[in-house]
Amino acid sequence: MSDPPSLVPRVEPRLALLLVLLTGLSLYRLAALQLAGLDLYVDEAQYWLWSRHLAWGYYSKPPVIAVLIAATTAVCGNGELCVKSGALLVYPLVTLLVWLIARRLYDARIAFWSATAFVLAPGVSFSSLIISTDVPFFLFWGAALYAWLRALENDAWRWWLAVGLAGGLGLLTKYTMGIFPLCAVLHLACTQRLRHHLWNPKLYAGALLAAAIFAPNLVWNARHGWPTLRHTEDISQLGNGAGLHWRSLGEFLGGQFAVMGPVFFGAWLALTVWRPRSWWADERLRLLACFSLPFLGVIGLQALLGRANANWGAMTYLAASIFLVARLLGPQRSGARRWLFALGLALNFALMPLAYHFDRWTSALGIALTAKNDPYKRVRGWAELGRQAQVLQAQFPEALFLADDRETLSELIYYVHPHPYDAVLWNPQRVIDNSFALSTTMDGKRGYNFLYVTRKAALPPDLLASFQSAEALPPLHVTIHPDFARDYKVWRLIGFKGYAAAR
């Protein structure tokens, strides 16, 4: 007599093991984040501020990062842990997408090790403790790639539209989602049995859906003078016309060893470049290469023509992790390749607690932290600075905060309580070169008083001429290390007369 069917779906043993690993890893990262006691980085503070005022776009980014933070903070409040928690929630989902993609292409063993290699990559380990656009970008890139596989398998409308949905949301997360269509077209062009999809109307219906989802951000940009386009050009330095930047390219490529892991990135490069015909003939490996190499190539070209941060190439490693595991652990692979994989995984795993408990390790080893050896110095001291500014403002409650850079404003607005959402950027030239230049203005504030917080040692003459009077207040000082501190001058500015008074 056969057993009755179970009401609980059967989970593959390796998938169950992966779920246990993700649960434990997420809890550990949550505890590490709580114990680290680091303040929000300037970008995180600014994203949080955006989440208080949802829109279809912002000066430097599309809106999804703000929506994600708005969702998490609506549940658990505005503390640092909750602002960052989107990363802890999203990366397990991305890892499961890696599993699904690898399981579709290979077997449960390759899928398990591909997902494990991805979630333990140093770039993912570090990114799990911060909230950045890379977090939801990984989710939509992975979802689009999985939907792409399913669409090619059965040509079903729902999967082509799923590609478009994920692609559109990806564009609302980070504009480099635009590399996905390049990867997709390359994949079809290089695979003869799939080439007919280049004329498949379902492919273009998915593309139109992606464009429709992305359209509101384009409208927002057009109404605001295309600030995000200008920002992208500024940070990439593509318009500087200074020729080729080989050093920048070298730094970008060198940074990839830190993103994927020194052993894994070196192995992936070697297995990709050495005898490419050995993997090009395999459709599965070719697909994975088409969705990894072009991304790294485009961002590498950007580094050569201007500059690119190491994390900008991160989407390379979703497909590259599967490619690497398939080549190292696939059938009939040598013992040396398996040992290489074990070494790379062990090294990446060991780097995680070193990064998470940096202060404890350095303290135990008797290493004094300084401005030169502390990688976390940019996220220290802001909470204390905000507390000091809050005490000062309590003496002059009618005064608005005024600053001349986005870092100071972002951190003050987050760490002063109640949050001074009415803080303003000093911008007499009205140059739109940061988010506050776009969202704040001194217009309509004649007669207002301000607390001007600045790193400058003295008041600029044009600023002094724009107010009836100015009074120096006690400075803000936070010692981070013996050779590094946060020092700000503070002035109480009385009676704003308008920028025109400074001309």
Order of alpha helices (4+ residues) and beta strands (2+ residues): alpha-alpha-alpha-alpha-alpha-alpha-alpha-alpha-alpha-alpha-alpha-alpha-alpha-alpha-alpha-alpha-alpha-alpha-alpha-alpha-beta-alpha-beta-alpha-beta-alpha-beta-beta
